[in-house]
Amino acid sequence: MASNPTPQRVIRVDDETWSAYGQLCEEKGVARSADLRMYIKREVAEWRKKQTLDRRLKHLGEQPGDDIL
């Protein structure tokens, strides 16, 4: 058992896809749960970057004198 276990989540995936995903992960040498966590972390990191960029762009648009451009 992991020293800092993460909460378990329930997802719905059809049996055929789940089985194929298990084979894929086995070939990659990673557990399905670890692969899913890595994917989710990548997606969230990209989303956070986009959120930060959007906030910065919005802030720049609110600066006085932007009508000069």
N, C-alpha and C positions, 0 to 999 in steps of 0.2 A: 504494500500500500504506500502511496506517495506520502511524503512528510507533510505536505500542504495540499490536501486533496481539493479539487474543484468540485462545485456542485454538479450533480448529474442533470442532464437535460433530456427530454424526450423529443425525438424528431420522427417524422413519417417518411419512409423511403420504401419503395417496392422491393420485394425480395430479390429479383433479378439484378437490379441496380446495386443493391447493398452487397450482394455476393461478388459482383464484378469489381466494386469498389474495394472490397476486402482483398481480392487478388492484386489489384493495382497497388494498394498500400503495401502488401507483402513484398511485391517486386521492388518497391521503393525502400523497403526495410523500415517502415514506420507504421505504427498502430493507427487505425482509423481515427481514433479520438485525437491523437496528436496531430494528424494531418488536418482534421477539421479545425482544431484550435489554431494551427498556423494559418490556414486560409482565412479564418474569421479575423485574426489579428491583422493580417495584411489588408483586408477589406476595410476594417475600422481605421487603420492608420491612414490609408488613402482618403477615406471620407473626412477624417479630422483635418488632414492637410487642405482639402478642398474647402472645408468650413472656415479654416483660418484665412485662406486666400480670399474667399468671398467676403469675410468681415473686413479684411484690409482694403480690398477694392471698394467696398461700400464706404469705408471711412475716408478714403482718398476722394471719393466722389462728393463727400460732404464738406470738403475743405473749401474755404473762401477763395475766390479768384480762379476757380476752375473754368470759368467762362472765357478766360484768356486763351485757353487751348482751342 
